[in-house]
Amino acid sequence: MTDHPELPRTVRGKRPEFFTTEGVDEVLSMVLVLAQELHVVRERLDTAERVMTRHGINLAAEIEALQPDEALLREREQALQDFYGRLFQFSRQRRSELEHKYSDRAYHETLDKVATGDI
């Protein structure tokens, strides 16, 4: 039996910045999430098409003919919202940092307080 510890999904404190222009780190993070998602979808679609072709089914035509019902539309909407959550994760973390005023200065002040016993 393997127990996997549950790790926090966010890190507290100031995030490192790689680009000096405001917002570039956030956009890069979003593009990387999109690229990852796109790769997974392409790989799964390729797999599905290959499997279906082996069984004599024209997957492209079947996809075009599908009429989604309300349950499917709700399921897809939830998947879309989950995707947006992953896509904007970096922006939410950044907002949290700004709201809590995390900075290098605050970090060093906290270290000083710990060192002097004030905390």
ChimeraX attribute file (.defattr): number of C-alpha atoms within 10 A of each C-alpha:
attribute: neighborCount
match mode: 1-to-1
recipient: residues
	/A:1	3
	/A:2	4
	/A:3	5
	/A:4	6
	/A:5	6
	/A:6	6
	/A:7	6
	/A:8	7
	/A:9	7
	/A:10	10
	/A:11	9
	/A:12	12
	/A:13	16
	/A:14	17
	/A:15	14
	/A:16	7
	/A:17	12
	/A:18	8
	/A:19	11
	/A:20	8
	/A:21	8
	/A:22	9
	/A:23	13
	/A:24	13
	/A:25	17
	/A:26	20
	/A:27	15
	/A:28	13
	/A:29	17
	/A:30	19
	/A:31	13
	/A:32	13
	/A:33	18
	/A:34	16
	/A:35	12
	/A:36	11
	/A:37	13
	/A:38	12
	/A:39	12
	/A:40	12
	/A:41	12
	/A:42	11
	/A:43	10
	/A:44	12
	/A:45	13
	/A:46	12
	/A:47	12
	/A:48	12
	/A:49	15
	/A:50	14
	/A:51	13
	/A:52	14
	/A:53	12
	/A:54	9
	/A:55	9
	/A:56	9
	/A:57	13
	/A:58	12
	/A:59	16
	/A:60	10
	/A:61	9
	/A:62	9
	/A:63	9
	/A:64	8
	/A:65	9
	/A:66	8
	/A:67	8
	/A:68	10
	/A:69	8
	/A:70	9
	/A:71	9
	/A:72	11
	/A:73	11
	/A:74	12
	/A:75	10
	/A:76	13
	/A:77	12
	/A:78	12
	/A:79	12
	/A:80	12
	/A:81	11
	/A:82	11
	/A:83	15
	/A:84	14
	/A:85	13
	/A:86	15
	/A:87	20
	/A:88	16
	/A:89	18
	/A:90	19
	/A:91	18
	/A:92	15
	/A:93	18
	/A:94	17
	/A:95	12
	/A:96	14
	/A:97	17
	/A:98	12
	/A:99	9
	/A:100	11
	/A:101	13
	/A:102	16
	/A:103	14
	/A:104	12
	/A:105	11
	/A:106	13
	/A:107	12
	/A:108	11
	/A:109	12
	/A:110	14
	/A:111	14
	/A:112	13
	/A:113	11
	/A:114	11
	/A:115	10
	/A:116	9
	/A:117	8
	/A:118	9
	/A:119	9
